[in-house]
Structures are given as structure tokens and as C-alpha cells.
């Protein structure tokens, strides 16, 4: 499949769809997964498995009965529902699944953000082919509340990296490491500090330059939402501010590298409390950054400018590696 036919898939939390775009021109190609298909209510992590089918973590947001989420499988060519891969029934269900990856030994790792009544979540492992529960990855030496959001396997070391927030303190943030084969907890790779300003991280992805890119939310109105760049030692080496202090807010949950080494960034923003629709100037847009210059162009216009995305979350390409999230150009 040539680059001219490369597609970008993005989960939209406004109407609970997965939308498809031309990855180079931004042309909207319609809903790939229709609204609410299979009970889709809060699409989060996306990836194509080795068989070419689309896996979507369904968070079941704002459910009337606190129903756990699940992992849904869709036909990779038509977007039609195949069924549940991971069930929403039973104690092994993920209550609020967020980021997902599928390791090369066919383990599906799910960042289960939180449990009922805002209790800490779990990092769960399932069989990638059947959805059978394999256990939770324990973290005995991590003493803060454990609320995992994003997951990725390092292409250079094969370790599992997980972004962690503390919903009781918005200034906290961590990236932890695990051995995905044994499940062993390997400690804190990055810890929030005054030097790195890592706050409430979610999306994380290794770039073609060998550095780790992590989304970080602002601390207050005198701060900015940004993407932080860390080297392989976990040291902050650079950042990409998504706007300047005082300008209209724009923040991102998930990020992903795509064609030509560019960084794709779906933009979230303020929501009108009365209408429930996006109110931010940039909300719903998709930016494509040249990480060397930090310049970007707008691939998809914002909701207020007629764009089709309302609340974009996670994204994937067909050529995204299901384990490392690297773009296989």
C-alpha cells in the first residue's frame, strides 16, 4: 500500500465513532466504525492486530450503571463489528480501559485507568488472540496511587513503558517500566519534577530519533499544555508547547508518529457545558509537527471551522506497529 493511500484512524468521543482520513491530505473519508457500534461509548486506544483487524478500547464513559469497559474487535477492511475480544463481564474486565498495545508474543496490555468510585486502576494482560485474562502486572515498590493511561513497548529495549497520573494531585506524573515477558516491575523511568514539568501524562511514543515523546497537561493558567521530549536515560531534553500562555488552549491526549517522521497530534480543548459541544478554537483539529523545527500544519480543521472531529482521542495508522507504535515506513 503506497503512501498516497495511507489512512489515519481516530476515535471521536463526541459521537463515539472511529473516523478515517487520508493521512497526507487530511481528506475525511467517513466513519470507519459507526456511532455506538457494538456499544462503543468512549473510544480510547486503537491498534490493528497482526490479522489486520481493528482493536478499540471502549471505556463506557458516563454509563448509568457504572458498567465496565471492554475491548472491541472490528473488521479491518469494513469496520463492521466482529465482537468483544475482552469482555465487560466479570472481575477480569477493565473498568476504564485507555491505552492498549499488543506485544510480539501476543499479549494484550491494557492500561485500566481506574476502578469504580475513582479507585486506582490496574495494568492488565490478556491473550491477544482470545482475550483470556493473564493477570495484572504488580508494582510493589510504587507507593503513589496507580492510575495508568498510556502504554508502549520500547523499540530499543523491549520494555513496557506506562504513563501514570494521580487524580488526587494534578501536578503528579510518572512513566514506569515493566518487563512485558515476566511482568516484573522495573521502577520509575521518569518522575514529575520542577525541572521537567510532567503533569498528568497520557500519550507516549518513541520517535524515530530514539527519544520518548510524552503529552503533559498544564499546571495552571500560567503554564501550557505541551509535549515533553526525553532521552533514553529519562532526562528532559526538549519540549513542544501547543500554544503560548494567554492564547486559546489546545491539549492532546494521545500522539503518534506517522509518514515522513512527522508527529500527529489530535487536539482536544474546552467543551461547552450547556451544549456538550467543543468550544475551543482548536478543538477537533489534527496537527502534524516537524519535530526538528517544531512547526506544524493543520491536517484536519477544528470543529468550529467545520471539521468532522469533535473530541479526538487515540489514533493509529495501518502501518503502526502494534507493540512499539512505531510507524513502519
C-alpha angles and dihedrals in degrees: 000000000000124000091253087069098041112131132208118210122200131180112229115207093192097070100009098244138126109234128201129217139176099260094217104038101028092231109164109237098185137254111328092185111031123232113291094352108172090001094303105179113157109007112208127155118032133190141151112236123219090270089059097250123133120246118199128186107224112204097188091220121199092009114175093225102036089252114187119244128245144197113257127200124213133185106267093219103040105021090233117150115261095177145257117328093181114027125230089218124091139020092293093062120111108244096202109007115194124161120021136188133177114219124219090253088057100257116145110214116198126191100218097198100201144342130237116304091022094291118157117280136226141241101234132196125206135170107268094219101045106016090237111162114249100178143271122288106239126219106194097167096049106095102181124087108284113229108156121198116162133029135192137160115232111243091210101048108015092234125139115245119198129187114222132193134186109224089197093059118035094197094063125095140153144178111213130191131222136177102245092203100051099020090232116159109236100187140247115332095179128014123189115256141158088264099055101027092212106174127175096336120200121155117050130173137165113240129220086255091064094250129123117241116202130180115234129187126222121268094215142331090293091060134064136230107247151158114252121209120211131181125230090275092059093252120142109244104164146344142212114221111210092210140347124269108274095025126106111293122253124174137173132214100188133020134187139184116239141166119352093010094289124147116236114210122185108205125225125185146153121339123210106246093212102046099026089225128125113277102176122106092235101029112131096019125123118219126200113207131200096214093203095059097022088226119134142189125213108248095179121027122237123266091253089053094054100272120151097231121088107173109002117195127162125009141192143181126215087245094052111119107241092221109034097024087225117148110246099216 
